[in-house]
Amino acid sequence: MIAARTLIARHGGHRVIGNLSLDVADGESFGVVGESGSGKSTLLRVIAGLHRNWSGELAIAGQRQNRDRPRGFGRVVEMVFQDPYGSLHPRQTVDRVLAEPLLVQGFGYDSSRIVGALRDVGLDASHRFRYPHQLSGGQRQRVAIARALILRPKLLLLDEPTSALDASVQAEILALLRRLREQHGMTFVLVSHSLAVVTTMCERAAVMHEGRFVEEVVVDDLRDGNLRDAYARELFAASRGFRRAG
């Protein structure tokens, strides 16, 4: 699903990602864990086509990608952002939020598809004409997930999708994402500072530090602390006692 070689990404004059390679298989859930500022979100934004200052080789679903993504790219790759309060336009109803990707990708307005997308994430049709300020944080993130999934993408990128939510709502959203992945057969790439979230959601994970992967492991090794790299061991030690989320 994803094959990246020697990725380098810059923000301004600063190198955020340096010489990074990544392979994610079709149908896999792959996690990237690391501290704030390690380059995790920038990596997702490069894959999504939202960060253009990068070099290297990147292929998604067998198609080589450049800075300008082809028409229809949104049908293959979508992203759920960290902040459910900032990711929805405050003056657009839920109906408009969900209609936008359909219109952009040439499907036209489809109310039945909008209602179906809401149902997929556990919301009913009564939420269609509400504004974001009329929704809880968990409901807003469900709408953001519905927006990302309404085109049935093959690859879903998750940027700290529960970090802004309280613990009980976090568990609900993670359970929802696991169910939707199984139901639709999607590939996930999830970034988080939380080992608990990554070990709950993923089969494999990479530890990221200063713009590069310092270790890649199956999540059982991450959970048990079977790590070779010194920084990865420090990260595990700092998170000792963490519990699986969800």
C-alpha positions in Angstrom: 0.0 0.0 0.0 2.8 2.4 0.9 6.4 2.2 -0.3 8.7 5.2 0.6 12.4 5.5 0.1 14.8 8.1 1.4 12.1 10.6 2.3 13.3 14.0 3.3 10.9 16.8 4.4 11.6 20.3 5.4 9.6 23.0 7.1 11.1 26.4 6.2 14.8 25.8 6.3 14.6 23.0 9.0 14.8 19.4 8.1 11.9 17.6 9.8 12.2 14.2 8.2 15.6 12.8 7.2 16.3 9.9 4.9 13.3 7.8 6.0 12.0 4.6 4.4 8.6 3.1 5.1 6.7 0.0 3.9 3.1 -0.6 4.8 1.3 -3.7 3.4 -2.2 -3.6 2.0 -4.7 -4.1 4.9 -2.1 -3.5 7.6 -2.4 -1.2 10.6 1.0 0.5 11.1 1.8 2.8 14.0 4.4 5.5 14.4 5.1 6.5 18.0 7.4 9.3 19.3 7.6 12.5 21.2 6.1 15.8 20.0 8.3 17.3 17.3 9.7 14.0 16.1 8.2 14.4 12.7 5.2 12.1 13.0 2.6 14.4 11.8 4.8 15.8 9.0 5.2 12.2 7.7 1.4 11.8 7.5 1.0 15.1 5.7 3.6 14.1 3.1 1.7 10.9 2.5 -1.6 12.8 2.3 -0.2 15.4 -0.1 -0.6 18.2 2.4 3.1 18.9 2.9 4.8 19.7 -0.4 8.4 20.5 0.6 9.8 16.9 0.4 12.0 14.8 -1.8 12.6 11.0 -2.2 10.4 8.3 -3.6 6.8 7.6 -2.6 4.3 5.1 -4.0 0.8 4.6 -2.8 -1.4 1.6 -4.0 1.3 1.0 -6.6 1.2 4.5 -8.0 4.2 6.8 -7.8 3.4 10.1 -6.1 4.7 13.6 -6.8 4.1 16.8 -4.9 0.9 17.4 -7.1 -1.4 14.5 -6.5 -3.6 13.1 -9.3 -7.3 13.8 -9.5 -9.2 11.2 -7.5 -6.4 10.8 -4.9 -9.0 11.5 -2.2 -10.8 8.3 -3.2 -7.7 6.4 -2.2 -6.2 8.3 0.8 -8.0 10.3 3.5 -6.9 11.6 6.9 -8.4 12.2 10.3 -6.8 15.0 12.2 -6.0 15.4 15.9 -8.3 18.3 16.9 -12.0 17.6 16.5 -12.7 21.2 17.4 -10.5 22.7 14.7 -11.0 20.2 11.9 -14.7 21.1 11.2 -15.8 24.4 9.7 -17.7 26.2 12.4 -20.3 27.7 10.0 -21.0 24.5 8.1 -23.6 21.9 9.1 -22.7 18.3 9.4 -24.6 17.7 6.1 -22.4 20.2 4.3 -19.2 18.8 5.8 -20.0 15.3 4.6 -21.3 16.5 1.2 -18.1 18.4 0.4 -15.8 15.4 -0.5 -18.6 14.0 -2.6 -18.9 17.2 -4.6 -15.1 17.7 -4.9 -14.6 14.2 -6.3 -17.5 14.5 -8.7 -20.1 12.2 -7.1 -22.7 15.0 -6.5 -24.8 15.5 -3.5 -26.2 12.2 -2.2 -28.3 12.4 1.0 -28.5 8.6 1.4 -24.7 8.3 1.3 -24.5 11.1 4.0 -27.0 9.3 6.2 -25.1 6.0 5.7 -21.8 7.6 6.6 -23.3 8.9 9.9 -24.8 5.6 10.6 -21.4 3.9 10.1 -19.9 6.1 12.9 -22.8 5.7 15.3 -24.7 8.9 14.6 -28.3 9.1 13.3 -29.9 11.4 10.7 -30.8 13.9 13.4 -27.2 15.1 13.5 -27.2 16.1 9.8 -28.2 19.7 10.2 -26.4 20.5 13.4 -23.3 22.8 13.6 -20.0 21.7 15.2 -20.7 23.9 18.4 -23.9 21.7 18.9 -21.8 18.5 19.1 -19.6 17.0 21.8 -15.9 16.4 21.2 -16.6 12.7 20.6 -19.4 13.5 18.2 -17.2 15.9 16.3 -14.5 13.3 15.9 -17.2 10.8 14.7 -18.2 13.3 12.0 -14.5 13.8 11.0 -14.2 10.1 10.6 -17.4 9.9 8.6 -16.1 12.6 6.3 -12.8 10.7 5.8 -14.7 7.4 5.1 -17.5 8.7 2.9 -15.4 8.1 -0.3 -14.4 4.6 0.9 -10.7 5.2 0.8 -8.2 2.3 0.8 -5.8 4.1 3.2 -6.8 6.1 6.3 -4.2 8.3 8.0 -4.8 9.0 11.7 -3.0 11.9 13.3 -3.4 11.5 17.1 -7.1 10.9 16.5 -8.1 10.6 20.2 -5.5 12.8 22.1 -8.0 15.7 22.5 -10.7 13.5 24.0 -11.2 12.2 27.5 -10.4 8.6 28.3 -13.9 7.2 28.1 -14.6 8.8 24.7 -11.1 7.8 23.5 -11.9 4.2 24.1 -15.2 4.5 22.1 -13.4 6.2 19.1 -10.7 3.5 19.0 -13.2 0.7 19.1 -15.1 2.5 16.3 -12.0 2.7 14.2 -11.1 -0.9 14.7 -14.6 -2.0 13.7 -14.6 0.2 10.6 -11.2 -1.1 9.5 -12.4 -4.6 9.7 -15.7 -3.8 8.0 -14.2 -2.0 5.1 -10.8 -3.7 4.8 -8.8 -0.5 5.0 -5.1 0.1 5.6 -4.3 2.4 8.6 -1.2 4.5 9.4 -1.6 5.9 12.9 0.7 8.3 14.6 0.7 8.9 18.4 2.8 9.8 21.3 0.9 7.1 23.2 2.2 3.6 23.3 -1.1 2.4 24.6 -3.0 3.7 21.5 -0.4 2.2 19.1 -0.4 -1.2 20.7 -4.2 -1.2 20.8 -4.6 -0.3 17.1 -1.6 -1.7 15.2 0.2 -4.9 14.3 3.6 -3.2 13.6 5.1 0.1 14.8 8.1 2.3 14.3 9.7 4.5 16.9 10.4 7.9 15.5 13.1 10.3 16.8 14.4 13.5 15.2 12.9 12.8 11.9 13.9 9.1 11.4 12.8 5.7 12.4 15.2 4.3 15.1 13.4 1.0 15.4 10.6 -1.0 13.8 8.9 -3.8 15.8 5.8 -5.9 16.0 3.6 -4.4 18.7 4.1 -7.4 21.1 7.8 -6.4 21.3 6.8 -2.7 21.8 4.3 -3.7 24.5 6.9 -5.9 26.3 9.8 -3.5 25.9 11.8 -5.8 23.6 13.7 -3.0 22.0 17.3 -2.6 20.8 17.6 1.2 20.3 18.5 3.3 23.4 16.0 6.0 22.6 13.2 3.5 22.0 14.0 1.9 25.4 13.9 5.3 27.1 10.5 6.0 25.5 9.2 2.7 26.8 10.6 3.3 30.3 8.9 6.7 30.4 5.6 5.0 29.5 6.1 2.1 31.8 2.8 0.9 33.2 0.8 2.2 30.3 -2.4 0.4 29.6 -3.9 -0.7 26.3 -6.4 2.0 25.2 -9.9 0.9 24.4 
